[in-house]
Amino acid sequence: MQPADILPAVEGLQLEVSPVGSDGAKFDLTVFTVEERDGGMLCIFEYATDLFEAATIERLSGHFGMLLEGIVAAPDARIGELALLSEAERERLVVEWNATRADYPAEKCLHEL
């Protein structure tokens, strides 16, 4: 899976994954807002690699980007009202992965199934 498959397209916000050398994470997960660049900000996600896979952190950074977009679009909104998932990811989680309907014979009892 490529970063472009994970990171959502956010209007006015450029998200990219860039590995950064480090001596190791001091905490399980740390997000640094390092500097402003070209009207945006550089964020670094430092994480314990024995706890998280790179793909998980890439998804998390995409969710963080969606949250930032929501904050900019609606600064007075409560945090719980802001979206973390792109429409495609929400569709996959709520609809596709939740399609678990199965037909069972009406004439059988639970213990017979």
Sequence and secondary structure as in RCSB ss.txt:
>XXXX:A:sequence
MQPADILPAVEGLQLEVSPVGSDGAKFDLTVFTVEERDGGMLCIFEYATDLFEAATIERLSGHFGMLLEGIVAAP
DARIGELALLSEAERERLVVEWNATRADYPAEKCLHEL
>XXXX:A:secstr
  HHHHS  BTTB         S  SSSEEEEEEEEETTEEEEEEEE TTT  HHHHHHHHHHHHHHHHHHHH T
TS GGGS  S HHHHHIIIIITT       TTS GGG 
